[in-house]
Amino acid sequence: MSEITHNSTRDTAMPETAKSRTSPLLDAGPWLVFAAFAIVPLLASVLNDSFLLVIVTRIMIFALAALSLNFIMGYGALVSFGHAAYIGIGAYAVGILSSYGIDDLILQLVAAIVVAAFFALVTGYISLRTSGVYFIMITLAFGQMAFFFMVSLSAFGGDDGMTLSTRSTLFGNTLLSSNLVLFYFVLAVLMGAFFIFRMLVHSRFGRVLRGTRDNPVRMRAIGFSPFSFQLTAYVIAGVAAAIAGVLLANQIQFVSPAFMSWQRSGELIVMVVLGGMGTLIGPVLGATAFIFLEEVLAHFSEHWKLGLGLFLVLVVLFSRDGIGGLLRKLRGGSDVG
């Protein structure tokens, strides 16, 4: 049985040719992307454009959220239309605790992680009893339940949301009040999350998760429980999205039920598909393309999503695996992330 298990989990991993070309930790692709992010403050200073720093910080926050969705969507075939609920949970952890005078970022992160993990565990336990379109619809339902629950809480702004008077403190310091410090803090969190997800994907857990995506019947036959692995991945993804929500609330100093809307979940799905579902760097590229296009096209028309849709169609026509898949082809078949 152990030999069969080993062979099965090995078969669900990347092709051997791809594995031999790239190290899970040392591949240059992600480092180039993160290096490009790192020099943005210098570029903003040279161009005297402080707004560039704000936009790229937002990109990195949504890249983290898209990365978390890709973990279950690209590697577990779990298309969640309620993933934005976790962004809202993280954001409201900041907003609600701040309203009670608790501004410490660590405490806010702990609260966000605990609530998000519990919500993901309960909703995932129910949702994962279904599959396909039924899974999509039930995650949408749970997401909308969270949305309307926050709308109903008039004590915390209701539909109007909450304005935060200050950003979170870190070990008693107000370092995050600086946009530059917040930028590099978000970059550090994104990099940490990226490499954690990368290690998970290339681990035994990741191989089994992909096995449950490709052939759940076979995985059951060799002794694995697809439900357990999918639920664990679902909780991990929810927690990571909640951390993105904590960062988003700090950046814009505002929280709203709109963070949890199905439209925001749809945007996350577009980011994943645009960047390349099932590639690790893909969601980062997808979030970058989505938000930059949003900013550029919005200057020309309020119907900017039509232009984004056209761009998405062109990307899919040239590469069904999105921007990440296109880069993977240019690299000779190895995973760019």
N, C-alpha and C positions, 0 to 999 in steps of 0.2 A: 504493500500500500504506500509506503514512504517513497518508493521509486516512482510509482505512478503519479503521486502528488507533486513530486519535484518536476517531472517531465511536463505535467499539465501547466503548472504555474510558469514554467520556463517558456512554454509554447505561446502563452498569452502576452509575453513581453515583446519588445521591439525585435525586428529581425536581427540576426546576428551581425549582418553587415553594417547595420545602423549603429549597433552597440559598439562595434569595434572602432567606429570613426569618432565617437564622442564620449567624453567622460561625463557622468552625471553632474559633476561639480566644476569641471575645468573648461567646458565648452565656451568659446569666446563670444558667441552670440548674445547671451544675456548680459555679459559684462559690458559689451559695447552699448547696449541699450541703456543700462544703468549709468554708464559713464556719460552718455549724452544727457541724461537727466541731471547728472551732477554738475555739469558746466552751465546749466540754464541760468543760475544766478549771475554768473560772470557775463553771459550774453545779455541778460536783462540790464545789467549795469552799463555795458558798452552801448546798448541801444537806448538807454534811459527809458526803459519800458517796464515799470514795476508790475504792470498787469500781466505780463508774460509769466512772472513768478506765481501769480495767483492761479492762472489757467493751468500751468503744469502741475501745481500742487493738486488741483482738482482732478487732473488726469490720473495722477498716481493713486489717489484715493479710490477712484472708480476702477482703476486697473486692479487694485486689491480685491474689490467686490467682484469684478468679472473673473478674476483668477479663482476665487472661491467657487463661483458658479460653474466654471469650466471643470473643476475637480469632480463634480457629480455629473455634469452634463456630457463632458467629453470623454471621461474615463469610466463613468457608470451608466451612461445613457439615461440619465434622470433629468428630464427637462422640467425644471421648476418655474412656474409662473408666479410664484409668491416669494421669490428670493429677496426682493427689496424689503420685505418685512423685517429682515434681520438688520438691514441698514438703519431702519427706523428704530429698532430696539436699541441699537448702539447709540444713536443720536439722542433718544429720549432718556437713556441712562445718564447722559451728560446733562440734559436739560432739567430733568426732575431732581437729580441730586444737587445741581447748582441752585435750584430754587429753595433748597433747604440749607444752603450755605456749605455744601460739600463740594469743593472745587478740585480736590486732589485727583489727578489723572489716574493713578493706580487704582484707587477705590472705584472710580467710574468704570475703568476697564474690567475690574473684577465683577462689578454688578452687571455690566453688559454681557460678559462671557457667561455668567451663571444663568441669566434670564434667557439668553439666546440658546444656550445648550439645552435648557429645559424645554423651551418652546420647540426646538428642532427635534428633540427626543420624542415628545408627545405627538407632534404633527407628523413626524417622519414615521413613527410606529404605525400610525393610521394610514398615511398616504402610500407607504411602501407595500401595503397589502393589495394595491392596485398597480396597473402598469399602463403604458401608452397614453392615449388621450385621457383616460380616466385619472391617471396620475397628474397630468397637466391641470385638469379641471379641479381636482381636490386641493392641489397646492395653491391654485388661484383663489379658491374659496377661503382657505386659511389665511392667505395674504390679505384678502379683503376684510376678513373678520378683524384682523389686527388693525387695519386701516380705520375701520369704522369705530373700533374700540377707542382709539386715540382721538378720533373726532368727537366722541361723546364725552371726553374728559375736559369739561370746560375749565376746571381748575388749572389745567396746564395749557390753556390757549385754545383748546378745541380745534376747529377747522383753521383758525388763524395762525396756529403755531405759537412758538415761544421765542422771544429774543433773549440772547444770553448777554449779560452785561460785561462779561470778561471771559477769557479763555481759561482752560484748566491750568492748575499749578502742577509742577513736577518737583517733588521733594521740597515743597514749600517755596519754590522759585517761580517767577512769572516768565520763564524763558520763552514759552510758547506764544507770548504776546508779540514776539518778533516774527514777521512773515518768513524771514530767512531761516530762523531756527526751526520753525514749523515745517518749512520745506524739507530740510535735511532730516528732520525727525520722521516725516512721512516717507521719505526715500528709504531710510533705514528700516522702517517697518515693512515696506513693500519688498525690499530685498530679502529680509529675514523670512517673510511669508513665502516668497517665491522659492527659496532654497529648501524650506521645510516641505512645501508641496512637491518639489522636485525629488527629494529623498523619499517621500511617501510613494510617489508614482513609480520610482525605480526599486522600491522595496518589495518584499513578499506580499505585503498588504496591497500594494498597487497592482501587482500582477494578478492577484486573486480578484481584485475589483474589476479589472479589465476582462478577466475570465467570466465573471458574472454578467458583464455586458455582452460578451460575444456568445457565450454558451452556458446559460445558467443551469440547464439540465445536466450537462457534463460535470459542472462544478459540484452539484449536489451528489452526483454519482461517486465522486472521489472523496467525499466527506466534508466539503465546505458548505457553509450556510450563506447563500447569497444575501438573504435578508439582513443578517448580522453585519456583514461587511458594508452593505449599502447604507444601513442605518448609521453606522459609525462614520462613514464618509459624509453623510447628510448632516450630522451634528458638527463635524469639523468645518464643513463649508459654511454652515450657519454662524458659527463662532467667528470665523474669519471675516464674514460680511458685517457682523456686528462691530468688529474692531474698525472696519472702514467707516461705519456710521459714527463712531466716537470721533474719528479724525475729521469727518465731514462737518459735524456739529462745531468742532473747534475752529475749523477754517472759516466758515461763514457766520459763526456765532448766531445761529438760528436753527430751530428744529420745527418740523411740520409733518402732519400726517401724509403730505404729498410724497415724502421720502419712501413711504410704504406702498404707494399706489401700484396697480398692475401695469401702468404705463412705464414706471421706472423699472419694473421687472422685465418688461419687454425690451427696454433699452439695454439692459444688461445682457439679454440673450443676443441682441444684435451685435454688441461688442464682442461677445464670444465667437459668434459665427463669422463676423467680419475679420477678426484677427486669426481665427483658425481653431476650431473646436478640436480638442484632443492634442493640442500643442501647448506647451507651458508658457512660452513667450507670446503666443498668439493673443490671449486676452489683454496683455499689456499693449501690444500693437493695436488691437482693436479699439481699446479705450482711447488711445492716443488719436487714432484716425477719427473716431466718432466725435470726440469733443472738439478737436481742431476744426473739423468740417462744420460742426454746429456753430462755432464761433464765426467762421469765415462766411458760411452761407447765410447766417442770420442777418448779416449786414446788407445782403442784397434782397432778401425776401422773407416774409414771415412764414412762408411755406417751404422753409429750408429742408424739411424732412423729405420732400420730393427729390431734391438733389442728392440727399444721403441715400435714398432708395435706389436711385440710378447708379450711384457709386457702388453700392452693395451688389447690384446685379452684375456690373462689370467685373467686380472681384470674383464673384462666383463663376462667371463665364470663363475667366482665365485660370482660376484655381478653385476647385470645389472645397479645398481645405483652407480657404481664406488667405490672408496676407502671410501668416506663419507657414502655411503649406507651400505658398509660392516661393518663399525664402528657402524652405527645406529642399525644394526641387533644384533651386540654384546652387545649393550646397551639395548636391549629388545624392540626396535621399536621406541625409541624417537629420535628426530632430533638432531644430534650432533652439529649442528650449528644454 
